[in-house]
Each structure stands twice: as C-alpha cells, then as structure tokens.
Amino acid sequence: MVDVVYSADETCAETGLTVHEDNIFVRDGRFREPGLIEHIAQSAAAFAGYGSFARGEEPKLGYIGEIKDCNLFALPSIGEELLTTIRLVTEVAGIRLISAETKVNDEIVAACLMKIFLKE
C-alpha cells in the first residue's frame, strides 16, 4: 500500500501510492475509506522501518492501538497519486503517536492521529 518513500528522517516521512484499478480497496473507480486508512498505516510502518534501519536495528512489529480525529475528505480516483506525510508527535515506552496527512495534488483527502504499539 506504499509505492515509494520520498523522504524520511527521525521525525517525519513522505510516502506515495498511485491508485490502480486492481487495488483491493477500489470500488466504483474510487479508492475507498479503508484503503486510505490502510495506506496511512503502511506509511507509518515504512516510517518506523526507516528509523530502525537508520539506527542499525531490526524493525519491530507494530500494532495500531487507536485511530483518532480521523477525517476523510475525498475518495481518490483511479490513477491519482496519494502523497502522505507522517510526523512523529511523541514516543513513550514503545508507544508512538503519529499524525498523518494524505493529499492528492494539493487537496487534503485524509488526516488522522494514530497510536501504534511497538512489540519488543
């Protein structure tokens, strides 16, 4: 659910996904709500994986604990490219809070806060 990682550092990552007709979350020519949330979750996983790689560690398994303040403003069409920005808000005791914003062109199509539990 992530085609490309455009950038990543310890606090932020940008990922992309082009919506294809054969994507499991496409119905009636639109990328549906569960697909937007899954893309954000996979973007958060890529962000966490990058951080582990940069520190020379094995990536940890993560579980979504909570999705909060989730706003879905539009459903992208086939052929459109999602650009998602993941920002680390805080991390305490293996629990990460990230903010996510997904755009198509310059239009925000989804935004949320996501709490992720990292397994030791």
GIKANOR-V408730 format. One record per residue. N is the residue number from 1. RES is the residue in one letter. D_CENTER is the distance of its C-alpha to the mean C-alpha in whole Angstrom. Layout:
BEGIN
N|RES|D_CENTER + N|RES|D_CENTER
END
This chain:
BEGIN
1|M|9 + 2|V|8 + 3|D|12 + 4|V|12 + 5|V|11 + 6|Y|13 + 7|S|13 + 8|A|13 + 9|D|15 + 10|E|15 + 11|T|14 + 12|C|11 + 13|A|9 + 14|E|9 + 15|T|7 + 16|G|9 + 17|L|10 + 18|T|13 + 19|V|14 + 20|H|17 + 21|E|20 + 22|D|20 + 23|N|16 + 24|I|17 + 25|F|15 + 26|V|17 + 27|R|20 + 28|D|23 + 29|G|21 + 30|R|18 + 31|F|15 + 32|R|15 + 33|E|13 + 34|P|12 + 35|G|10 + 36|L|8 + 37|I|7 + 38|E|7 + 39|H|5 + 40|I|2 + 41|A|4 + 42|Q|5 + 43|S|3 + 44|A|5 + 45|A|7 + 46|A|8 + 47|F|8 + 48|A|11 + 49|G|12 + 50|Y|13 + 51|G|15 + 52|S|17 + 53|F|18 + 54|A|19 + 55|R|21 + 56|G|22 + 57|E|21 + 58|E|20 + 59|P|16 + 60|K|16 + 61|L|15 + 62|G|13 + 63|Y|13 + 64|I|12 + 65|G|14 + 66|E|14 + 67|I|12 + 68|K|14 + 69|D|15 + 70|C|12 + 71|N|14 + 72|L|13 + 73|F|16 + 74|A|16 + 75|L|16 + 76|P|15 + 77|S|18 + 78|I|19 + 79|G|19 + 80|E|16 + 81|E|14 + 82|L|10 + 83|L|9 + 84|T|6 + 85|T|7 + 86|I|6 + 87|R|10 + 88|L|12 + 89|V|14 + 90|T|16 + 91|E|17 + 92|V|20 + 93|A|21 + 94|G|18 + 95|I|16 + 96|R|13 + 97|L|12 + 98|I|9 + 99|S|9 + 100|A|6 + 101|E|8 + 102|T|8 + 103|K|11 + 104|V|14 + 105|N|17 + 106|D|17 + 107|E|16 + 108|I|14 + 109|V|13 + 110|A|10 + 111|A|10 + 112|C|10 + 113|L|10 + 114|M|9 + 115|K|12 + 116|I|12 + 117|F|15 + 118|L|16 + 119|K|19 + 120|E|22
END
